[in-house]
């Protein structure tokens, strides 16, 4: 059982905000071109995984014998990030996965990375995409509520993924939702706010992106 940090090849804002996630991780995986971020930070990952088409030559030279290389062919059905998630769960028994560098650059790659949160294999498991002051994950319909553990004042957006979502109830939010639909397309679920704890979300139909925004940077 482990906490795993995946560092992908997207944009990562400057600053040292990423260090807190390195500290929380038992294993750090550079997902192909995510190795360039590791080089910039002076961070040696435990694993480099991907088809290696975006790994800097410097990284291959520096880490040749000191990290684990998990190589995949360029011609494949999955993205490197999807393969890294599968590896973290299946080979490392990950209990929580943090992902940095999941967006920026190509729109298709960014959208695909966000959609990975709704992958049926790891719905309702602890997978979070992270950026300074922001996090995103997915929650699928089930009997028990999902506890929103963020601090009071945190913005919470609920965005349907793949179809309409039926919210049984929320608690602790400025604009409560009770026995009502959030429809795919309209932006009604954007920019709610946690006003007290405990705060929670319970839905009986559908799959929702949960996104939190706070000010700590």
C-alpha positions as CSV (number, residue, x, y, z in Angstrom):
1,X,0.0,0.0,0.0
2,X,1.5,3.3,-1.0
3,X,1.0,6.9,-2.1
4,X,2.2,7.4,-5.6
5,X,3.1,10.7,-7.4
6,X,2.8,10.8,-11.2
7,X,4.6,13.6,-12.9
8,X,3.2,14.1,-16.4
9,X,4.5,16.0,-19.4
10,X,2.1,19.0,-19.2
11,X,2.5,22.5,-17.9
12,X,3.6,22.9,-14.3
13,X,3.6,26.4,-12.9
14,X,6.8,27.7,-11.4
15,X,7.4,27.8,-7.6
16,X,7.9,25.1,-5.1
17,X,4.3,24.1,-4.5
18,X,5.1,20.7,-6.0
19,X,7.4,19.8,-3.1
20,X,4.5,19.1,-0.7
21,X,3.3,16.3,-3.0
22,X,6.8,14.8,-3.3
23,X,6.9,14.7,0.5
24,X,3.6,12.8,0.7
25,X,4.6,10.2,-1.9
26,X,6.2,6.8,-1.2
27,X,7.0,6.4,-4.9
28,X,7.6,9.0,-7.6
29,X,6.9,8.1,-11.3
30,X,8.1,10.4,-14.1
31,X,5.6,9.7,-16.9
32,X,7.7,9.9,-20.0
33,X,8.3,13.6,-20.7
34,X,7.5,14.4,-17.1
35,X,11.1,13.5,-16.5
36,X,12.0,17.0,-17.8
37,X,10.2,18.5,-14.8
38,X,12.2,16.2,-12.6
39,X,15.5,17.4,-14.2
40,X,14.5,21.0,-13.6
41,X,13.7,20.4,-10.0
42,X,16.8,18.2,-9.3
43,X,14.5,15.4,-8.4
44,X,15.4,11.8,-9.3
45,X,12.2,9.7,-9.7
46,X,11.9,6.1,-8.6
47,X,10.5,5.0,-12.0
48,X,10.4,6.4,-15.5
49,X,7.4,5.0,-17.5
50,X,6.3,5.5,-21.0
51,X,7.3,5.0,-24.6
52,X,10.3,7.3,-23.9
53,X,9.7,9.5,-26.9
54,X,9.8,12.7,-24.8
55,X,12.5,11.7,-22.2
56,X,15.5,14.1,-22.4
57,X,18.7,12.4,-23.3
58,X,20.2,14.0,-20.2
59,X,17.7,12.1,-18.0
60,X,18.5,8.8,-19.7
61,X,22.2,9.3,-19.1
62,X,21.9,10.5,-15.5
63,X,19.5,7.9,-14.3
64,X,20.4,5.0,-16.6
65,X,21.3,2.6,-13.7
66,X,19.6,4.4,-10.7
67,X,15.9,4.3,-11.6
68,X,13.5,1.6,-12.8
69,X,12.6,2.0,-16.5
70,X,9.2,0.7,-17.6
71,X,9.2,0.9,-21.4
72,X,6.2,0.7,-23.7
73,X,5.9,0.8,-27.5
74,X,5.1,4.0,-29.2
75,X,2.2,2.3,-31.1
76,X,-0.3,1.6,-28.3
77,X,-4.0,2.2,-27.4
78,X,-3.3,3.9,-24.0
79,X,-1.6,7.2,-23.2
80,X,1.5,7.0,-21.0
81,X,-0.5,8.5,-18.2
82,X,-3.1,5.8,-18.4
83,X,-0.4,3.2,-18.3
84,X,1.2,4.8,-15.3
85,X,-2.1,4.8,-13.4
86,X,-2.6,1.1,-14.2
87,X,1.0,0.4,-13.1
88,X,0.5,2.3,-9.8
89,X,-2.6,0.4,-8.9
90,X,-1.6,-3.1,-10.1
91,X,2.1,-3.2,-9.4
92,X,2.5,-0.7,-6.5
93,X,-0.8,-1.4,-4.7
94,X,-1.4,2.4,-4.6
95,X,-3.9,3.7,-2.1
96,X,-3.7,7.3,-3.3
97,X,-2.4,8.8,-6.5
98,X,-1.4,12.4,-7.1
99,X,-0.9,13.7,-10.6
100,X,1.0,16.8,-11.6
101,X,1.5,18.2,-15.1
102,X,-1.8,16.7,-16.5
103,X,-2.8,19.8,-18.5
104,X,-1.5,22.4,-20.8
105,X,-0.3,22.3,-24.4
106,X,-2.4,20.0,-26.6
107,X,-6.1,20.2,-25.9
108,X,-6.7,16.5,-26.8
109,X,-4.1,15.4,-24.3
110,X,-5.5,17.6,-21.6
111,X,-9.1,16.4,-22.1
112,X,-8.0,12.8,-22.3
113,X,-6.2,13.3,-18.9
114,X,-9.2,14.7,-17.3
115,X,-11.4,11.9,-18.7
116,X,-9.1,9.4,-17.2
117,X,-10.5,10.3,-13.8
118,X,-13.8,8.7,-15.0
119,X,-12.1,5.4,-16.1
120,X,-14.3,2.6,-14.9
121,X,-11.4,0.7,-13.4
122,X,-10.6,3.3,-10.8
123,X,-13.8,5.3,-10.2
124,X,-14.2,6.3,-6.5
125,X,-10.5,5.5,-5.9
126,X,-8.2,8.2,-4.7
127,X,-6.8,9.7,-7.9
128,X,-6.4,13.5,-8.0
129,X,-5.1,15.9,-10.6
130,X,-3.3,18.8,-9.0
131,X,-2.1,22.3,-9.8
132,X,-1.4,25.3,-7.5
133,X,-4.5,25.9,-5.5
134,X,-6.6,23.4,-7.5
135,X,-7.5,19.7,-7.5
136,X,-9.8,17.6,-9.6
137,X,-11.2,14.0,-9.2
138,X,-14.3,12.0,-10.0
139,X,-17.1,10.5,-7.9
140,X,-19.6,7.9,-9.2
141,X,-23.1,7.2,-7.8
142,X,-23.1,5.0,-4.7
143,X,-25.1,4.7,-1.5
144,X,-22.8,6.5,0.9
145,X,-22.0,10.3,0.7
146,X,-18.7,11.6,-0.3
147,X,-17.1,13.8,2.3
148,X,-15.6,17.0,1.1
149,X,-12.8,17.5,3.5
150,X,-11.5,20.8,2.2
151,X,-11.5,23.9,4.3
152,X,-14.4,26.4,4.7
153,X,-14.2,28.9,1.9
154,X,-13.0,26.4,-0.7
155,X,-14.7,26.7,-4.0
156,X,-16.3,23.4,-5.2
157,X,-17.5,22.8,-8.7
158,X,-19.6,19.8,-9.7
159,X,-19.5,19.0,-13.4
160,X,-21.4,16.0,-14.9
161,X,-19.2,13.6,-16.8
162,X,-20.7,11.5,-19.6
163,X,-24.3,12.3,-18.9
164,X,-26.8,13.9,-16.5
165,X,-26.2,13.4,-12.7
166,X,-28.9,13.1,-10.0
167,X,-27.8,14.7,-6.7
168,X,-29.6,13.2,-3.7
169,X,-28.3,15.9,-1.4
170,X,-25.3,18.0,-0.4
171,X,-24.3,19.3,3.0
172,X,-22.2,22.3,4.0
173,X,-22.4,24.1,0.7
174,X,-23.5,27.7,0.2
175,X,-26.0,26.6,-2.5
176,X,-27.4,23.3,-1.4
177,X,-28.6,20.7,-3.9
178,X,-31.4,18.3,-3.0
179,X,-33.1,15.7,-5.1
180,X,-32.3,17.5,-8.4
181,X,-30.5,17.0,-11.7
182,X,-27.3,18.5,-12.9
183,X,-27.4,18.2,-16.7
184,X,-24.5,17.7,-19.0
185,X,-23.7,20.9,-20.7
186,X,-25.1,23.7,-18.5
187,X,-22.6,25.2,-16.0
188,X,-25.0,25.2,-13.0
189,X,-22.6,23.2,-10.8
190,X,-19.7,25.6,-11.1
191,X,-18.4,27.7,-8.2
192,X,-20.3,26.5,-5.1
193,X,-18.5,27.2,-1.8
194,X,-18.0,25.1,1.4
195,X,-19.4,27.2,4.2
196,X,-19.2,24.6,7.0
197,X,-17.9,21.2,7.9
198,X,-18.8,18.4,7.6
199,X,-19.5,19.0,3.9
200,X,-20.6,16.2,1.7
201,X,-22.1,15.1,-1.7
202,X,-24.4,12.2,-2.4
203,X,-25.5,11.2,-5.9
204,X,-27.6,8.3,-7.0
205,X,-27.2,8.5,-10.8
206,X,-24.2,9.4,-12.9
207,X,-20.6,10.4,-12.6
208,X,-19.3,13.8,-11.6
209,X,-16.1,15.7,-11.7
210,X,-15.4,17.3,-8.3
211,X,-13.1,20.3,-8.6
212,X,-11.8,22.4,-5.7
213,X,-10.1,25.7,-5.8
214,X,-8.5,27.4,-2.9
215,X,-5.9,30.1,-2.2
216,X,-2.6,28.8,-0.7
217,X,-0.1,30.0,-3.3
